Amino acid sequence: LGMSSSSFWIKFKVENNTNDKKLILNLSLPLIDQLEFYIPTENNHFKKITLGEAYPFHNRKYNDPNFIVDIPIKKNETKEVYLKVKSNEAIQLPITIGSEAAVFKSIKRKDLLSGIYCGIMIVMILYNLFVYFSVKDKSYILYVIYIALVLLTQTILQGYPFQYLWPNYPMIAQYSFFIVPTLVGISSVFFMVSFLNLKQNSIKLYKLSMIICIPYIISLGFALLGNFKLSVPIMEFSAGIVSFFMLYTGIFMIKKGYQPAKYFVVAW
């Protein structure tokens, strides 16, 4: 549904073709700020369930980053469910409905894959941190900061930091999605400057790399002011520019005979 300051209403029918007395609804986008589910009960009444990043994590029935609700429904019965959604991020609604066993099997598979990814990234952080303390090369500590921010960004998209790091601070959960990716971009530029030794090898590219960070800072400012509709496109534009600039700078340094640039270009 894109980025919008509006609230959206969604209506859909659920039919139970299983032998279970309830189905599980899983909305697997943890970034949504406000959700209101209206689940039909007996006598044409509705039960309202409020979820979202705008509320403390412990308000949820299920201890999971996804938005999970029960739908009590008898076999071969059909019910209408209503959903009201409002969010600062681009709104997507990946909804799946099924038996409790099927839904939680899918969730745990995702958790396992996310755990493997996090483990690899943590090993990278620790390894490069040990190397930094051994050789005292500033590039390694900048790389550690970059990897840590990338890891935090990816886990924010999965909702894990809100679950484990700041469950009682919804404001951090809402702002982190806009702030942390911006810091990823800035840290990547500083790593490039250090690794390619731009201050000594090309003062023009060094100055240009500092200028390229300015849109990121502007994006960060808009995010802190709560103007997310301007922050996100500036951040995305900056990410594209920085990516091309890094490749150009790496290739330029290869032509100049700076051998470490080959590893940089291939890795990037």
C-alpha positions in Angstrom: 0.0 0.0 0.0 3.1 2.3 -0.1 3.9 5.0 2.4 0.9 7.0 3.6 -0.3 8.9 6.7 -3.8 7.3 6.1 -5.3 4.3 8.0 -6.3 1.4 5.8 -9.1 -1.1 6.4 -9.0 -4.6 5.1 -11.8 -7.2 5.1 -11.4 -10.9 4.3 -13.2 -14.2 4.8 -11.7 -17.2 6.6 -13.0 -20.7 6.1 -11.9 -23.5 8.3 -11.2 -26.7 6.3 -9.2 -28.3 9.1 -10.3 -30.3 12.2 -8.9 -27.6 14.5 -11.2 -25.4 16.6 -9.1 -22.4 15.8 -6.8 -21.1 13.1 -3.7 -18.9 13.5 -3.2 -15.7 11.5 0.4 -14.6 10.9 1.2 -11.2 9.5 5.0 -11.5 8.9 6.1 -7.9 8.6 7.2 -6.8 12.1 7.7 -3.1 11.2 4.0 -2.0 11.1 3.3 0.6 13.8 -0.4 0.1 14.5 -2.7 -2.9 13.8 -6.2 -3.5 15.0 -7.7 -7.0 14.3 -11.4 -7.4 14.7 -12.1 -11.1 15.2 -15.7 -12.3 15.1 -17.0 -14.1 18.3 -20.4 -15.4 19.2 -23.6 -13.4 18.7 -22.2 -11.2 16.0 -19.8 -9.5 18.3 -16.1 -8.8 17.6 -13.0 -9.1 19.7 -10.5 -6.2 19.1 -6.8 -7.2 19.3 -4.3 -4.3 19.1 -0.7 -4.9 18.0 2.2 -3.1 16.5 5.5 -1.4 17.1 3.8 1.5 18.7 3.0 -0.6 21.8 5.2 -2.5 24.2 6.2 -5.9 23.1 4.9 -7.7 26.2 1.3 -6.8 25.2 1.4 -9.6 22.7 0.0 -13.0 23.4 2.7 -14.8 21.4 6.4 -14.1 22.0 7.3 -13.6 18.4 8.3 -10.6 16.2 5.5 -11.4 13.8 1.9 -10.3 14.5 0.1 -13.5 15.4 -3.6 -13.8 16.4 -6.0 -16.6 17.1 -9.2 -17.0 15.0 -11.6 -19.2 16.8 -13.6 -20.9 14.1 -15.3 -24.3 13.9 -14.8 -26.8 11.1 -16.4 -25.8 7.8 -17.4 -22.4 9.3 -16.7 -19.1 7.5 -16.1 -15.8 9.3 -15.3 -12.3 8.2 -12.2 -10.6 9.8 -11.5 -6.9 9.7 -8.1 -5.3 10.0 -7.2 -1.6 10.5 -3.5 -0.7 9.7 -1.5 2.5 10.0 2.3 2.9 9.8 5.1 5.3 8.9 6.9 2.6 6.8 5.8 1.4 3.4 2.8 -0.9 4.2 2.8 -4.5 3.1 0.5 -7.1 4.5 2.0 -10.6 4.0 -0.7 -12.6 5.8 -0.9 -16.4 6.1 -3.6 -18.4 7.9 -3.4 -22.0 8.8 -3.4 -24.6 11.6 -1.3 -23.8 14.7 1.2 -26.6 13.8 1.7 -25.4 10.2 2.1 -21.7 11.1 4.6 -22.2 13.9 6.6 -24.7 11.9 7.0 -22.0 9.2 8.0 -19.4 11.9 10.6 -21.6 13.5 12.1 -22.4 10.1 12.6 -18.6 9.6 14.0 -18.3 13.1 16.6 -21.0 12.4 17.7 -19.3 9.1 17.9 -16.0 10.9 19.9 -17.5 13.7 22.5 -19.0 11.2 22.8 -15.5 9.5 23.3 -13.8 12.9 25.9 -16.4 14.0 27.9 -15.8 10.8 27.8 -12.0 11.3 28.8 -12.2 15.0 31.8 -14.4 14.1 32.8 -11.8 11.5 32.5 -9.1 14.1 34.6 -11.0 16.7 37.2 -12.1 14.3 37.8 -8.6 12.9 37.8 -7.2 16.4 40.6 -9.6 17.5 42.5 -8.7 14.4 42.1 -5.0 15.2 43.5 -5.4 18.7 46.4 -7.4 17.2 47.5 -5.0 14.4 45.9 -1.7 15.5 44.7 -1.0 11.9 41.8 1.5 12.0 40.2 -0.2 8.9 39.3 -3.2 11.0 37.4 -1.3 13.7 35.5 0.6 11.0 34.7 -2.7 9.4 33.4 -4.1 12.7 31.2 -1.0 13.1 29.9 -1.4 9.6 29.1 -5.2 10.0 27.5 -4.6 13.4 25.2 -1.9 11.9 24.4 -4.2 8.9 23.5 -7.0 11.3 21.3 -4.6 13.4 19.5 -3.4 10.2 18.7 -6.9 9.0 17.5 -8.0 12.5 15.4 -4.8 12.8 13.6 -5.9 9.5 12.9 -9.2 11.2 11.7 -7.6 14.5 14.3 -9.3 16.8 15.8 -6.1 18.4 12.3 -5.0 19.6 11.7 -8.5 21.0 15.1 -8.9 22.8 16.8 -5.5 23.1 14.2 -2.8 23.7 10.8 -4.5 24.2 9.5 -1.7 26.5 10.5 1.2 24.2 8.3 1.4 21.2 9.7 4.7 20.1 13.2 3.1 19.6 11.5 0.3 17.6 9.8 2.8 15.3 12.8 5.1 14.8 15.5 2.5 14.5 14.3 1.4 11.0 15.1 4.9 9.7 18.2 5.7 11.7 20.3 2.5 11.6 20.3 2.0 7.8 21.5 5.6 7.5 24.4 4.9 9.8 25.2 1.8 7.7 25.7 4.1 4.7 27.9 6.6 6.6 30.0 3.8 8.2 30.6 2.2 4.8 32.0 5.4 3.4 34.4 5.8 6.3 35.5 2.2 5.9 36.2 2.8 2.2 38.2 6.0 3.0 40.3 4.1 5.5 40.8 0.9 3.5 41.7 2.6 0.3 43.7 5.2 2.1 42.0 8.0 0.2 43.6 10.9 2.2 47.0 10.0 0.8 46.0 8.4 -2.5 43.4 10.8 -3.8 42.5 14.0 -1.9 39.7 14.8 -4.5 38.0 11.4 -3.9 38.4 11.8 -0.2 36.7 15.2 -0.2 34.0 13.9 -2.5 33.3 10.9 -0.2 32.7 13.4 2.7 30.3 15.4 0.5 28.4 12.2 -0.4 27.7 11.6 3.3 25.7 14.9 3.5 22.4 13.4 2.1 22.6 10.6 4.6 22.9 13.2 7.4 19.9 15.1 5.9 18.0 11.9 5.8 18.9 11.2 9.5 17.8 14.7 10.4 14.4 14.2 8.8 14.0 10.9 10.6 14.8 12.4 14.0 12.2 15.1 13.2 9.6 12.4 12.4 9.4 13.3 8.7 9.7 9.7 7.5 8.2 10.3 4.1 11.2 12.5 3.2 13.8 10.5 5.1 13.3 7.2 3.3 13.6 8.4 -0.4 16.7 10.5 0.5 18.2 7.5 2.3 17.5 5.2 -0.7 18.8 7.8 -3.2 22.0 8.1 -1.0 22.5 4.3 -0.9 22.4 4.1 -4.7 24.9 7.0 -5.1 27.3 5.6 -2.5 27.2 2.1 -4.0 28.2 3.4 -7.5 30.7 5.8 -6.0 32.4 3.0 -4.1 32.8 0.8 -7.2 34.1 3.8 -9.2 36.6 4.7 -6.4 37.8 1.1 -6.1 38.3 0.7 -9.9 40.1 4.1 -10.0 42.4 3.0 -7.2 43.1 -0.3 -9.1 44.1 1.6 -12.2 46.3 3.8 -10.0 48.1 0.6 -8.9 46.8 0.3 -5.3 46.6 -3.5 -4.9 44.2 -3.7 -1.9 41.5 -2.0 -4.1 41.1 -5.3 -6.0 39.8 -7.0 -2.9 37.6 -4.1 -2.1 36.0 -4.0 -5.6 35.4 -7.8 -5.6 34.0 -7.8 -2.1 31.7 -4.8 -2.6 
